[in-house]
Amino acid sequence: MTDTEIIEKLGQLKVVPVIAVDDAQDIIPLVQTLIDNGLPVAEITFRSAAGEEAIGLARRHFPDVLIAAGTVLTPAQVVAAKNAGADCIVTPGFNPNIVKLCRDLDVPIIPGVNNPMAIEAALELGITTVKFFPAEASGGVKMIKALLGPYGDLQIMPTGGISPANINAYLAVPNVVACGGSWFVDKGLIKAKNWAEIGRLVREAVELVR
């Protein structure tokens, strides 16, 4: 998938599940639940040791789902994510070395920013789609609108503190492509293998952003 195709897909879906699994096998019924309820996308994070294996399983079982590798912090994780089949890399902060490596490996990246300095570093390397993280703690919608004053060409994916109560306020900002959220893929529900409840929450989320 190209950068443009990924952004277009995110713009259609509007909400991205940010997932952490302790048991990589859980990703199979979880992604199936996402698909069945109208959300064929998953940001599978390296917040657990199962991240790499989970990305690989998701890729093999669901070739048409948009799979992002999240919480990528090191060059080794970039390589692991690419080898596992991730469509793109998502990072919590802006690390120019990680961005350059992704470019060298021809892997799209959405790096994290929350201030003008990080945005300018991203622009310097040709990045125009960024993750705004942690969104709520960094000033939320008001901060995004303020940043878009001088940086009006940015495409933004807010993540961190996004909930049913505020997601549509973020999506109402024209430059916001999609929002990352985890309330509907709660780690406790995943651990309990409560796919029915996750499915209900996913359907609610999809309806909410239509």
Secondary structure, 3 states (H helix, E strand, C coil): CCHHHHHHHHHHHCEEEEECCCCHHHHHHHHHHHHHCCCCEEEEECCCCCHHHHHHHHHHHCCCCEEEEECCCCHHHHHHHHHHCCCEEECCCCCHHHHHHHHHCCCCEECEECCHHHHHHHHHCCCCEEEECCCHHHCHHHHHHHHHCCCCCCEEEEECCCCCCCHHHHHCCCCECCEEECHHHCHHHHHCCCHHHHHHHHHHHHHHCC
